Amino acid sequence: MEEQKLTVDELNLINSIKAEYSHKIEEFGNLKMNKIIVKQQWDNLNSQEDILEKEVIEIQNKEKEIYKTIEKKYGVGTLNLQTGIFTKELSK
């Protein structure tokens, strides 16, 4: 087997390419970590959205119950929330 030594320029070129690979591998790693963080944030936002959605439904159900109670007590009509006056509809 015959050995030959590479030139300094050839060694520098090879080392430069290895450095580029190392840099790209680091960039890929950083990108993957950023994707993981964004996915966690996305999942967290979805969880918060689900919680808020359930809370809105609970509020809507409370509102329905209050209106049922008012209708049972006062009959069918309209309520002015600013004045607190309930106006009963006339039966036809």
C-alpha distance (Angstrom), angle and dihedral (degrees) to the residues before:
residue distance angle dihedral
M1 . . .
E2 3.75 . .
E3 3.79 119.1 .
Q4 3.75 124.2 -150.6
K5 3.74 127.8 -178.8
L6 3.79 117.9 -129.5
T7 3.74 118.9 -125.2
V8 3.78 120.6 -104.3
D9 3.81 89.5 -110.5
E10 3.82 91.2 53.6
L11 3.81 92.0 48.3
N12 3.80 90.4 47.1
L13 3.81 90.7 50.6
I14 3.81 92.3 50.0
N15 3.82 91.5 46.9
S16 3.79 90.0 47.8
I17 3.81 90.7 53.8
K18 3.82 90.9 47.3
A19 3.81 88.6 51.3
E20 3.81 90.1 50.7
Y21 3.82 90.0 51.5
S22 3.79 90.7 49.3
H23 3.79 90.7 49.6
K24 3.83 92.3 49.4
I25 3.80 91.4 47.5
E26 3.80 88.7 52.8
E27 3.81 90.3 48.6
F28 3.81 90.5 50.3
G29 3.80 89.4 50.4
N30 3.80 92.0 49.9
L31 3.78 90.9 47.0
K32 3.80 91.6 50.9
M33 3.80 91.3 48.7
N34 3.81 90.2 50.3
K35 3.81 90.1 50.0
I36 3.80 90.0 51.5
I37 3.80 91.3 50.2
V38 3.81 92.6 47.1
K39 3.82 90.8 48.3
Q40 3.80 90.2 51.5
Q41 3.80 89.9 49.6
W42 3.81 90.4 47.6
D43 3.80 91.4 49.9
N44 3.80 89.6 48.5
L45 3.81 91.3 50.7
N46 3.81 90.3 49.8
S47 3.81 90.1 51.0
Q48 3.80 91.2 50.0
E49 3.79 89.8 48.0
D50 3.82 90.9 51.9
I51 3.81 91.2 49.9
L52 3.81 92.5 48.5
E53 3.79 91.1 47.1
K54 3.81 90.8 54.0
E55 3.80 90.8 47.0
V56 3.82 91.5 51.5
I57 3.80 90.0 50.6
E58 3.82 89.6 50.6
I59 3.81 90.4 51.3
Q60 3.81 90.8 48.5
N61 3.81 89.9 51.0
K62 3.82 90.9 50.1
E63 3.79 89.3 49.8
K64 3.82 91.3 51.3
E65 3.80 91.0 49.9
I66 3.79 92.2 50.0
Y67 3.80 91.2 50.4
K68 3.81 90.7 47.9
T69 3.80 90.0 51.7
I70 3.82 91.8 48.4
E71 3.80 91.6 46.6
K72 3.79 90.9 49.3
K73 3.80 91.2 50.3
Y74 3.82 100.6 38.8
G75 3.79 104.8 18.4
V76 3.79 128.6 -125.1
G77 3.78 114.9 -27.8
T78 3.77 145.9 97.3
L79 3.76 130.9 -69.2
N80 3.77 124.0 -147.2
L81 3.81 102.5 -148.6
Q82 3.81 92.6 -164.5
T83 3.78 95.4 55.8
G84 3.80 99.5 24.3
I85 3.78 89.8 -130.2
F86 3.79 118.7 143.6
T87 3.78 116.5 -154.8
K88 3.77 113.8 -158.7
E89 3.79 117.9 -141.5
L90 3.76 114.8 -120.6
S91 3.78 114.9 -114.8
K92 3.79 115.7 -116.7
